[in-house]
Amino acid sequence: MSRVYFDITDIIQFAARNTRLTGIQRVVFNIVNILSRKHGGELVRCVYYDRARDAMFEVDLSRRTVDAEFDAEALLVDLGIARQPGFFPTAVRVKSYLRNHARSKLHRILLKWRIHAWSLFARSQLRELDLLPVRRPAITRAAIAPSRLERLPVDSPLVHLGSSWFFPEVWRFSAEHCARGGDVVQYIHDLIPVTHPEFMPDKEPPVFINWLNQAMDYAARFRCNSQWTARSLEGYASSRGRRLSIGVTTLAHEFISFGRDADVELPMRLASLRGQRIVLCVGTFEARKNGVTLMRAWRQLVPGSAGPSPILVFAGRYGKIGGAAFRDELNARGTVSGHIRVIDMPSDQELAWLYRNCIFTVYPSMVEGWGLPVGESVWFGKYCIASSASSIPEVCGDLIDYVDPLDTGGLRTALAKALGDEEFLRSREREIAAAELRTWTHVADDLYACVKR
């Protein structure tokens, strides 16, 4: 049987700048990890482009030690891309922390000095902020040593699950495989740079469009995460006079490593939330996720709510487009003091605890290719008030309710109903508990079967 190769270049590059995986990279890692362990290195391998060595490499992730939670630093050490961490926090952890906390260049410098001081005199503070270096067993690094790769066997499919558009070297590798008669499969998560470029940095839409035009030449087949994404791709291809082979492999509801009924230990950073009434919003703090509208609706609602005032918790990281506006709204005069919290760069355990212990969740995004937090909410048995835009209703269908993301009044009404009508909430939770939900193993198996066909 031919071996299938999965490109993980974007995971490697993302890991060089972030300690946690989110969004597309989280999806890719879940799928690749499952398939690597299920089928082993003889049938599933990963490839990636190493910019420092200007070469493609092959690696067998099935031999990697299973971590309780993904750690970007550990992955780079295992692959020999980063050195084993020493006494001080690594550049990856420091950059990730500063990206979410530094408000100016001066503040960035002060925080750097503070981190060095903590390293010497308050290492417990480093642990609480996820800055403490993590050392890896040498046996793991030796077991999965990557090898340089010039080309793939012609009978081996090459699958791109992630964001390939930033890596022209990977495009060329794929085009060369196609030119020799190899099969290239491209997974598409969204066409937001095409359909909603206003939510992207100015330089990204042209790069994305250039890549997509070339991918339509070298990829024989396309898979999409939703019908909405598939229709967007079909429309774009048609506008270019192209007809593509497009199918849909939807994503999971499962929050990996946590069962639907699993108890979650309270993480140290969330100790102050014990016993509080929490409403949760998970996602990047940026314009597209629409957190500012949610804050405004909450500000109008909470002072008049009955009983102990609930806390709106935002869990995620600051984005490029609209992150500053989110921070400004958070700090604006009139914000309900003490009734809005931000948990930046949450760990999986922190997210799982928040999902498990919230009253319900809210997801008012303007546009998505899928909408992972909507599915994760129902995985933990929690009702969600979600946006009616783009693909989001495909995730949970009739299990939850939807609002127009531009309608602040409608969002406020939905929040008030969920906060004030306990029987309504319990009824929705019973429906969710009885529903069959999709796991990452389902996703991985469906995708693998498609590739092998």
PyMOL commands that set and color helices and strands:
alter all, ss='L'
color gray80, all
select helices_A, chain A and resi 9-15+23-39+61-63+72-78+91-101+105-121+123-128+138-143+164-166+168-179+192-195+197-199+204-218+227-239+268-273+287-289+291-304+323-331+348-357+372-379+392-399+408-420+422-434+440-452
alter helices_A, ss='H'
color red, helices_A
select strands_A, chain A and resi 4-7+44-50+55-59+147-149+158-160+184-188+221-224+246-248+278-282+311-316+340-344+360-363+384-387+401-403
alter strands_A, ss='S'
color yellow, strands_A
deselect
rebuild
show_as cartoon
